[in-house]
Amino acid sequence: MDKARLRKILIILGIILIGIVLYRLYLEFHKDISLLLDPKASRELLLKEVRSHGIRTAGLLIALTVLMCALPGLPTSVIGILIGVCYGPLIGSLMNIAGNAGGNLLSMTVLKRLKIMSHEHKDNQWVKRISQMKHPKIGIMLAYMVPVIPSFIVNVTADTLRLPLKEIFLSVLIGVLPSSILYAFGGEALFHGDTKTAIILVASVIVLVLLVRFIKNKHQHQLEK
């Protein structure tokens, strides 16, 4: 079986699994949605219902994050914020970290085992820039922190460099920390309508985006040497 067909099959299977998890989550959040759409429902009742979800819903949300993170092109930010709304900043951060780290590690495992990447992916500018850094593991860690760099591209970079999972695990874990925590606290801010926290989160996003410039400058510096 050729690589392109295998990629399509894996993507279709991933979408099917995401659809199943989304349906299960719809059943879990059906009452919340009904309260949200009911103009007579009180805000207090809605907030109480949102924070009433337990371990089963948490497992489904983490599974959804893993699947969406593993598949290319699917944003996990909305799920991360929803987790923050439902479980608060502390538990929400841990859930986001587990989902994002698990999804990236799953993606790397599939890439290593099945060898399904084309030259087009490996010729991506970010893959080249991170690969040519003096310390590519640090580059990979920083790349996960930058929202504009797709995590799938970072996973392709790790596969291109043939870095074992046990060596890259810490880079993945540290790399997903900022966005995972950011989304959880963002959900908490939405839950309470906290404008001060929202401003801090916006500032955090700006800092993360500035890391793009750091990676570019680092890459240029290595070329000049």
N, C-alpha and C positions, 0 to 999 in steps of 0.2 A: 504494500500500500504506500503511495507517495505521500510526502510530507503535507502538501496542501490539503489533500482529502482527509488525512488524519487530524489536522488542525480543525477542520470544519466539523468533524464528528465530535471531537472533544468540546468544541464551543457549543454545539447543539445539546450535548449531554449536560453541560454546565448550565445552559439556559433552562433546560427542563427541570433540573434540580432546584434552580433559583425559583422557578414558577411554583414548584411544590412547597418550598419553604414560605414563599409569599402567601400562598393560599392558607397555610397553617397559621401564619401571623395575622392574616385577615380574620380568621376565626377567633384568635386571641384578642384582637383589638376591635372586634365588631361593636362591643358595647361602648367603647371610647368614641368610635366614629359616630355612633348614633347620638351620643350626648353632645358631641361637637356640632352636629348638624341641627340639633334641637335648640331653637332660640329661647325656649323656656327653661332649659337646664342651667343650673347655677354653676359659676366658675369653680366654686369650692368642691362641688360634686365631681366635676370633670377632672380636676387636679387630683382628687382622692382616687378616682378610678385609674388614672394614668399611672399613679405610683403604687398600684395594687398588684402589679404583675410579678410573678415569681420566677423560680428556677427554669421551668419549662420554656417560658417566653424568652428568658435570657439565653438559653441554649440555642433557640431558633435564631435569635438576632446575631449571636456569634457565628453560627453556621452560615447565615446569609452574608455576613461580612467576609468570612473566609472565601466563599464562592465568588463574591463580587470582586474581591481583591485579586483572586487567582486568574479571573478572566480579564483579558485586555479591554480597556476602554470603558469600564463600568466604574462610576464614582461611588465611593463608600462614605462620602461626607454626610449625606442625608441620613444614612443608617447610624453613623456615629453620633450625630446630633440627637436623633430619636432615642438612642441608648442613654444619652445624657439626660434627656427629658424624663425618661421612665425610671432610671436607676440612680440619678444624681452624679456628681462629679467624681467621687472616689471609686465606687463600684463600676460606674460607667467608663472611667478611664481604663480600669483593669480589663473590662470586657472588650473595649476597643483595641487595646494592646494585643490581647489574645487573638482577636479576629484578624487584625491587620498583619501581625507577625505570622500567624498560622497560614493565612492566605498567600503571603509571599513565599514562605517556605514550601507550601504545596506547589506553587507555580514553579519554583526552582527544581523541585523533585521531578515534576512532569517533564520539564525541559531537559534535565540531565538523563532521565531514563529513556525518553522517546526520541530525543534529537529531532525535534520538529521545527526548529527555527530556520528561516531562509536567510540568504545573504543580505536581503533587503533590511531585515531587522538588525543584523549584525553591523551593517554599514550606517546605522543611525548615528547622528552627530553626538548625541549624549553617550552612546555606547563607546564611541571612539575617545571622547574627552575623558571619561572616567577611567577607561582602560589604560590611557597613556599617563595618568597621574603617577607620581612617585610612590604614593601609598594608596592603591586602588580600594583597599578595604575601607579606608576613611572616606574616600570619594563616594563609595556605595552608601555608607552610613549617612553622609550629608545629602546625597541625592534623594533618599527616602524622605528627608525633612522638607524638601522643596515641593510645594504643591503643583508647580507647572511641569514637573518631570513625572511622567506616568510610571508608576511602580513596576509595571510589566517590563518597561525598558530597562529599569535597574536590574530586574531579575535576569533579563537577557544578558546584561553586562556580566553579572556574576557567573552565568553559564559560559559565556565567551572566555572569561578568564580561568575557567575550570577550577573555581574555588570550591572546596568541599563544604558541605552544609555545616559541619561542626566548626569550621573556621569562620564562616560567615554569619553564624547564628547571632553573635553579639552585635554585629553591625546592623543586622535586621532589627533586632530588639530595640537598640538605642535609636535607630533611625525612625522607627514608627512612633516613638514616645511623644514627640511634640504634637503631631497632628491628632493622635489618639486622645491626648489630654485636652487639646484645643477643642475638639468636637464635643467631648463630654462636658466641659465647662460651658461651651456655647449652648448646649441643650439645657443646662442648669440655668443659664441666664435667660433663655427663652421661657423657661418654666416660671421664673419669678419676675420676669420683666425688669431685670437688673441692667440698667443702662451703663453703669460704671464698669461692670464686668465686660459688657459688650465692647466698650472702648478699648479696654486692655486686650481683648481678643483680636480686635482689628490691628492694634499695634503689633501683636505677636505675628499676625499674618505678614505684615510688612517686613518684619525681621526675617521671617522664613524666606520670603521672596528675594531679599537681599543676598541670601546664600547662593542664589543663581549666579550673581555677579562674582561671588567668591570662587565658585567652581570654574567659571569662565576664565577669571584672572589666573587661577592656579594652572589651568591648562595652558594658557598663553605663556606663562612663566617657564613651564617645563619645555615648551617648544623653543623658546629663546635660548635655553641652555644647550 
